[in-house]
């Protein structure tokens, strides 16, 4: 059997999402890792559509941008360090690597070109700080502690009470059921905050 969005337990979904152990979505042994990863990505896509959690998507996007910016800056710093070590020897491969990143070399002073690239690469720190500040702001605005994945049992049981669903087995509730529970619970809390009362849901 291969789990789908309708059958995968939400705890298992989060476990696979964090660990990358895609083999956990099936008890079959004849599927390759690429196929398993694709199946799980389909489940992830449906989870995103169900939760419509644009803030979380932006957090992941910012994390990727931060990591990419750091890797790029470190790589260029390493290339520049190597080139500065021997200004008399112009390493064509390293120069081409810098050009591939959009940096240009003039027909003039080679040292000045390198200094300019070093300065421009240093400005990546400004971009990095911008991403980090936005990430910190988003994280500070995330849902309350009770909604974190680490407290998934508390989340499910609390939302079960809020929605009037009663006791819910936190080990068997599926991903789609979990998303529906959160949606109904959030709707009810919003209506209560707006003073519309419990009898309106």
Secondary structure as GFF3:
##gff-version 3
##sequence-region A 1 201
A	DSSP	alpha_helix	10	19	.	.	.	ID=ss1
A	DSSP	three_ten_helix	22	25	.	.	.	ID=ss2
A	DSSP	alpha_helix	33	51	.	.	.	ID=ss3
A	DSSP	alpha_helix	54	85	.	.	.	ID=ss4
A	DSSP	alpha_helix	92	100	.	.	.	ID=ss5
A	DSSP	alpha_helix	110	122	.	.	.	ID=ss6
A	DSSP	alpha_helix	124	140	.	.	.	ID=ss7
A	DSSP	three_ten_helix	145	147	.	.	.	ID=ss8
A	DSSP	three_ten_helix	149	151	.	.	.	ID=ss9
A	DSSP	alpha_helix	152	163	.	.	.	ID=ss10
A	DSSP	alpha_helix	175	193	.	.	.	ID=ss11
A	DSSP	three_ten_helix	198	200	.	.	.	ID=ss12
###
